[in-house]
Each structure stands twice: as C-alpha cells, then as structure tokens.
Amino acid sequence: MFKSLEDLISQAQRGNKKIYEVMIEQEIELNGTTREQILNRMGRNLDVMLCAIDDGIQGVKSKSGLTGGDAKKLQDYVNSGNSISGEDFLNGVIAAIATNEVNASLGIICATPTAGSAGVLPGCIHVLKKKFNISYEQQVNMLLTAGAFGFVVANNASVSGAEGGCQAEIGSASAMAAAAIVETMGGTPEMAGHSFAIALKNLLGLVCDPVAGLVEVPCVKRNAAGTSIAIMAADMALSGIKSKIPADEVLDAMYRIGQEMSPTLKETAKGGLAVTKTGENYRSILLGNG
C-alpha cells in the first residue's frame, strides 16, 4: 500500500508498472474487489463525465441564474476560428466549464475530487480525446491514475475547500489531472510526479470564497483555470522540466497553508469575492438580507 507520492512513484518504477496499475492492485487489496469491478465502476464514472460535458456544451442554466451558457459561448467562439490560444487548449476549458455548469444546474456530475472541482479532470480527458483520439480504456485509466494521486492528497492533506481553501479543491484536481495526462501521453511515473507538483505549486494559497455560498461564482471559471494549469504542467513535465520541490513537500505545504488560512476564506462566504459589493448584492437577491 502506498502512503505518499514517493511510495506510489517508487512502486510503479520498481514493478515497471503504470500508476493506474498500482492503483488497481491497491483497490483489490484494500476492498477485496476484482479488477473487472473496478474498471466497470470507473467506466460508469467516465460515462457520467462525458454526458455532463455534452449537456453543458449544449447550454444549461443554474437554478440561481448566476451561471450557465458560458461553455456554449466559448464553443461558438472556438468555432469562429478567431481564438488566440487555439482549439486544442480551449477544448479542455470548454469541457471544464460545461461540467461545472451542469453541476450548478443540479445535473449529474462525478466529483473529482469534489463537485466544485469536477470539471478539471473531464476537461483534460476531453483534450486528449479530441486531439489524440485516446481510447475509452485510456480515458478510464486516466481516472485511475488521477485517483491514485488523489488518494494520497485526501489522506495526507485535504480535498475540502472548507478545510483547506480552493487550493485543496481546484489545486488538487489540477495536480491529479496533470499527472494523469503525463502518464497517458507516455511519460514516466517520475514525470507524473513532477507535473503534479508543478500544477499544485501554481495554485497554492487559492481561497474558497463562493458568492452567496453557492458553488458557482467563481467556481465555474476556476475549473477553467485549473484545467489550463494542468495542461501546462503536463507539457512542462513531458518536456523534461522538473519541480525543484518534491511532490510530497508541495502537498505538505498546501496542507499547512490551509491550516493557516483565515476561516473567512474557507467556504464560509465571509471573505474574498463573496464580500465584494457585487457579491453581497447577489447574496441579498438570492438569499435575502439575513
């Protein structure tokens, strides 16, 4: 059983295995399940993700009216051929926004690792699916690779915005997704670890300040940012760039920062964007003046 990212990477290297294979073996050992059951469960999760992307791109609206329709707008913009960053990159952003707009509309999503950060990993899967035509099996394996890294995050730090701020949600999701991209694109377990560290470092200190206490503003757009950072971190690691700070130490830093963060910046809607003039106006309109 691996308890740290160093353990996880070492186990994969020693056995000349992919990280997703190490994760499958651990799931079998811990839960007494079979490989087939694990893959079927991950397949169901993937199906939910893919459906959410499709639904969101068609256009959905949240019950509050705060969010919705942006994935469709961005898709239309990409289709115009005028985008600055290009179709490949923006496909991931579109999918991330689409997923979280479905979440805000009370649709079905797969928390990866949380509902508020559920768009990042699907966004990254969508990029590789569109650009490289990765197979369904590879997409399922991406979930398992991300899950292996997420297992360590959840046990050694936190994936809760209420405990660690948005760095624990979008930060964790971005780092997990970056590692999954690297492995899928042929990178080594060590490269996957570096991509995890690079992504998470770029999101340390990110606060959780939901307007009106809803997982909409700024959450939807932060999924877009998290997806962007995951793709960037994966490309950097695949090029041979290494994180000077080991992944486990970056994770520990995230945990300590979360402990030091003010409670007003940890999902209480009492700080940051939530208490701007406009944020307070939205809260008053949606929730009343109490």
URNORJO-V844730 format. One record per residue. N is the residue number from 0. RES is the residue in three letters. PHI is phi in whole degrees, 0 to 359 (* if undefined). NEAR is the number of other C-alpha atoms within 12 Angstrom. Layout:
BEGIN
n=N res=RES phi=PHI near=NEAR
n=N res=RES phi=PHI near=NEAR
END
This chain:
BEGIN
n=0 res=MET phi=* near=23
n=1 res=PHE phi=267 near=27
n=2 res=LYS phi=242 near=23
n=3 res=SER phi=223 near=28
n=4 res=LEU phi=292 near=42
n=5 res=GLU phi=297 near=29
n=6 res=ASP phi=301 near=24
n=7 res=LEU phi=300 near=38
n=8 res=ILE phi=294 near=39
n=9 res=SER phi=296 near=24
n=10 res=GLN phi=299 near=27
n=11 res=ALA phi=294 near=31
n=12 res=GLN phi=292 near=21
n=13 res=ARG phi=296 near=16
n=14 res=GLY phi=269 near=15
n=15 res=ASN phi=52 near=16
n=16 res=LYS phi=241 near=21
n=17 res=LYS phi=284 near=37
n=18 res=ILE phi=297 near=46
n=19 res=TYR phi=296 near=40
n=20 res=GLU phi=290 near=32
n=21 res=VAL phi=297 near=34
n=22 res=MET phi=295 near=37
n=23 res=ILE phi=300 near=35
n=24 res=GLU phi=299 near=29
n=25 res=GLN phi=292 near=27
n=26 res=GLU phi=299 near=27
n=27 res=ILE phi=299 near=19
n=28 res=GLU phi=292 near=16
n=29 res=LEU phi=283 near=13
n=30 res=ASN phi=248 near=14
n=31 res=GLY phi=64 near=14
n=32 res=THR phi=264 near=17
n=33 res=THR phi=255 near=17
n=34 res=ARG phi=301 near=22
n=35 res=GLU phi=298 near=15
n=36 res=GLN phi=296 near=16
n=37 res=ILE phi=297 near=28
n=38 res=LEU phi=294 near=29
n=39 res=ASN phi=295 near=21
n=40 res=ARG phi=295 near=22
n=41 res=MET phi=294 near=31
n=42 res=GLY phi=297 near=24
n=43 res=ARG phi=296 near=20
n=44 res=ASN phi=298 near=29
n=45 res=LEU phi=298 near=34
n=46 res=ASP phi=300 near=24
n=47 res=VAL phi=297 near=27
n=48 res=MET phi=298 near=40
n=49 res=LEU phi=294 near=34
n=50 res=CYS phi=295 near=25
n=51 res=ALA phi=297 near=39
n=52 res=ILE phi=300 near=44
n=53 res=ASP phi=300 near=31
n=54 res=ASP phi=295 near=31
n=55 res=GLY phi=294 near=42
n=56 res=ILE phi=293 near=33
n=57 res=GLN phi=291 near=26
n=58 res=GLY phi=110 near=29
n=59 res=VAL phi=226 near=32
n=60 res=LYS phi=233 near=29
n=61 res=SER phi=284 near=27
n=62 res=LYS phi=294 near=19
n=63 res=SER phi=282 near=24
n=64 res=GLY phi=86 near=18
n=65 res=LEU phi=289 near=31
n=66 res=THR phi=225 near=32
n=67 res=GLY phi=135 near=33
n=68 res=GLY phi=86 near=29
n=69 res=ASP phi=286 near=31
n=70 res=ALA phi=298 near=40
n=71 res=LYS phi=294 near=29
n=72 res=LYS phi=301 near=22
n=73 res=LEU phi=291 near=33
n=74 res=GLN phi=297 near=33
n=75 res=ASP phi=297 near=21
n=76 res=TYR phi=295 near=20
n=77 res=VAL phi=298 near=23
n=78 res=ASN phi=297 near=17
n=79 res=SER phi=288 near=13
n=80 res=GLY phi=81 near=15
n=81 res=ASN phi=256 near=14
n=82 res=SER phi=290 near=17
n=83 res=ILE phi=282 near=12
n=84 res=SER phi=275 near=15
n=85 res=GLY phi=98 near=21
n=86 res=GLU phi=296 near=24
n=87 res=ASP phi=302 near=28
n=88 res=PHE phi=295 near=33
n=89 res=LEU phi=289 near=37
n=90 res=ASN phi=302 near=39
n=91 res=GLY phi=292 near=45
n=92 res=VAL phi=296 near=46
n=93 res=ILE phi=301 near=49
n=94 res=ALA phi=295 near=51
n=95 res=ALA phi=295 near=57
n=96 res=ILE phi=297 near=56
n=97 res=ALA phi=303 near=51
n=98 res=THR phi=298 near=59
n=99 res=ASN phi=283 near=57
n=100 res=GLU phi=290 near=51
n=101 res=VAL phi=296 near=43
n=102 res=ASN phi=301 near=40
n=103 res=ALA phi=293 near=36
n=104 res=SER phi=273 near=29
n=105 res=LEU phi=70 near=23
n=106 res=GLY phi=276 near=25
n=107 res=ILE phi=265 near=27
n=108 res=ILE phi=227 near=38
n=109 res=CYS phi=246 near=33
n=110 res=ALA phi=293 near=30
n=111 res=THR phi=219 near=47
n=112 res=PRO phi=272 near=38
n=113 res=THR phi=230 near=33
n=114 res=ALA phi=296 near=36
n=115 res=GLY phi=293 near=50
n=116 res=SER phi=242 near=50
n=117 res=ALA phi=288 near=51
n=118 res=GLY phi=271 near=53
n=119 res=VAL phi=294 near=58
n=120 res=LEU phi=296 near=62
n=121 res=PRO phi=302 near=54
n=122 res=GLY phi=300 near=53
n=123 res=CYS phi=290 near=58
n=124 res=ILE phi=299 near=50
n=125 res=HIS phi=300 near=44
n=126 res=VAL phi=300 near=35
n=127 res=LEU phi=292 near=34
n=128 res=LYS phi=295 near=27
n=129 res=LYS phi=287 near=20
n=130 res=LYS phi=275 near=19
n=131 res=PHE phi=246 near=17
n=132 res=ASN phi=54 near=16
n=133 res=ILE phi=295 near=21
n=134 res=SER phi=285 near=17
n=135 res=TYR phi=302 near=23
n=136 res=GLU phi=300 near=21
n=137 res=GLN phi=296 near=29
n=138 res=GLN phi=295 near=40
n=139 res=VAL phi=297 near=35
n=140 res=ASN phi=297 near=38
n=141 res=MET phi=299 near=46
n=142 res=LEU phi=297 near=49
n=143 res=LEU phi=291 near=42
n=144 res=THR phi=296 near=43
n=145 res=ALA phi=300 near=49
n=146 res=GLY phi=295 near=40
n=147 res=ALA phi=296 near=47
n=148 res=PHE phi=292 near=51
n=149 res=GLY phi=295 near=43
n=150 res=PHE phi=302 near=31
n=151 res=VAL phi=291 near=34
n=152 res=VAL phi=301 near=42
n=153 res=ALA phi=295 near=30
n=154 res=ASN phi=271 near=21
n=155 res=ASN phi=251 near=26
n=156 res=ALA phi=218 near=35
n=157 res=SER phi=194 near=34
n=158 res=VAL phi=243 near=41
n=159 res=SER phi=254 near=34
n=160 res=GLY phi=296 near=42
n=161 res=ALA phi=290 near=29
n=162 res=GLU phi=261 near=30
n=163 res=GLY phi=236 near=42
n=164 res=GLY phi=80 near=44
n=165 res=CYS phi=292 near=46
n=166 res=GLN phi=302 near=50
n=167 res=ALA phi=282 near=50
n=168 res=GLU phi=257 near=50
n=169 res=ILE phi=295 near=56
n=170 res=GLY phi=299 near=56
n=171 res=SER phi=296 near=59
n=172 res=ALA phi=299 near=56
n=173 res=SER phi=296 near=55
n=174 res=ALA phi=294 near=59
n=175 res=MET phi=299 near=58
n=176 res=ALA phi=294 near=59
n=177 res=ALA phi=301 near=54
n=178 res=ALA phi=297 near=57
n=179 res=ALA phi=294 near=53
n=180 res=ILE phi=299 near=56
n=181 res=VAL phi=302 near=42
n=182 res=GLU phi=295 near=41
n=183 res=THR phi=296 near=39
n=184 res=MET phi=271 near=33
n=185 res=GLY phi=92 near=22
n=186 res=GLY phi=286 near=27
n=187 res=THR phi=280 near=29
n=188 res=PRO phi=303 near=42
n=189 res=GLU phi=297 near=36
n=190 res=MET phi=298 near=37
n=191 res=ALA phi=299 near=53
n=192 res=GLY phi=296 near=54
n=193 res=HIS phi=294 near=47
n=194 res=SER phi=294 near=48
n=195 res=PHE phi=303 near=56
n=196 res=ALA phi=295 near=47
n=197 res=ILE phi=297 near=42
n=198 res=ALA phi=297 near=47
n=199 res=LEU phi=294 near=48
n=200 res=LYS phi=302 near=36
n=201 res=ASN phi=282 near=28
n=202 res=LEU phi=237 near=39
n=203 res=LEU phi=300 near=33
n=204 res=GLY phi=88 near=31
n=205 res=LEU phi=295 near=33
n=206 res=VAL phi=272 near=40
n=207 res=CYS phi=251 near=46
n=208 res=ASP phi=225 near=38
n=209 res=PRO phi=294 near=38
n=210 res=VAL phi=295 near=37
n=211 res=ALA phi=61 near=36
n=212 res=GLY phi=75 near=35
n=213 res=LEU phi=260 near=34
n=214 res=VAL phi=276 near=39
n=215 res=GLU phi=223 near=39
n=216 res=VAL phi=247 near=35
n=217 res=PRO phi=264 near=35
n=218 res=CYS phi=301 near=45
n=219 res=VAL phi=300 near=43
n=220 res=LYS phi=287 near=34
n=221 res=ARG phi=290 near=37
n=222 res=ASN phi=295 near=49
n=223 res=ALA phi=298 near=42
n=224 res=ALA phi=294 near=36
n=225 res=GLY phi=297 near=48
n=226 res=THR phi=296 near=48
n=227 res=SER phi=299 near=41
n=228 res=ILE phi=292 near=41
n=229 res=ALA phi=299 near=51
n=230 res=ILE phi=296 near=43
n=231 res=MET phi=299 near=32
n=232 res=ALA phi=296 near=40
n=233 res=ALA phi=295 near=44
n=234 res=ASP phi=298 near=31
n=235 res=MET phi=298 near=28
n=236 res=ALA phi=295 near=36
n=237 res=LEU phi=294 near=31
n=238 res=SER phi=282 near=19
n=239 res=GLY phi=107 near=19
n=240 res=ILE phi=288 near=21
n=241 res=LYS phi=243 near=24
n=242 res=SER phi=281 near=27
n=243 res=LYS phi=291 near=16
n=244 res=ILE phi=257 near=20
n=245 res=PRO phi=302 near=26
n=246 res=ALA phi=303 near=39
n=247 res=ASP phi=296 near=33
n=248 res=GLU phi=287 near=26
n=249 res=VAL phi=296 near=37
n=250 res=LEU phi=297 near=45
n=251 res=ASP phi=296 near=29
n=252 res=ALA phi=297 near=28
n=253 res=MET phi=300 near=43
n=254 res=TYR phi=298 near=34
n=255 res=ARG phi=294 near=22
n=256 res=ILE phi=298 near=29
n=257 res=GLY phi=299 near=36
n=258 res=GLN phi=293 near=24
n=259 res=GLU phi=276 near=18
n=260 res=MET phi=291 near=27
n=261 res=SER phi=297 near=24
n=262 res=PRO phi=302 near=23
n=263 res=THR phi=292 near=26
n=264 res=LEU phi=249 near=33
n=265 res=LYS phi=232 near=35
n=266 res=GLU phi=66 near=38
n=267 res=THR phi=267 near=28
n=268 res=ALA phi=61 near=32
n=269 res=LYS phi=245 near=24
n=270 res=GLY phi=205 near=26
n=271 res=GLY phi=60 near=30
n=272 res=LEU phi=296 near=30
n=273 res=ALA phi=296 near=33
n=274 res=VAL phi=250 near=23
n=275 res=THR phi=291 near=18
n=276 res=LYS phi=302 near=15
n=277 res=THR phi=291 near=17
n=278 res=GLY phi=299 near=28
n=279 res=GLU phi=293 near=26
n=280 res=ASN phi=297 near=19
n=281 res=TYR phi=299 near=27
n=282 res=ARG phi=299 near=27
n=283 res=SER phi=296 near=18
n=284 res=ILE phi=294 near=17
n=285 res=LEU phi=275 near=19
n=286 res=LEU phi=242 near=16
n=287 res=GLY phi=89 near=11
n=288 res=ASN phi=266 near=11
n=289 res=GLY phi=288 near=9
END
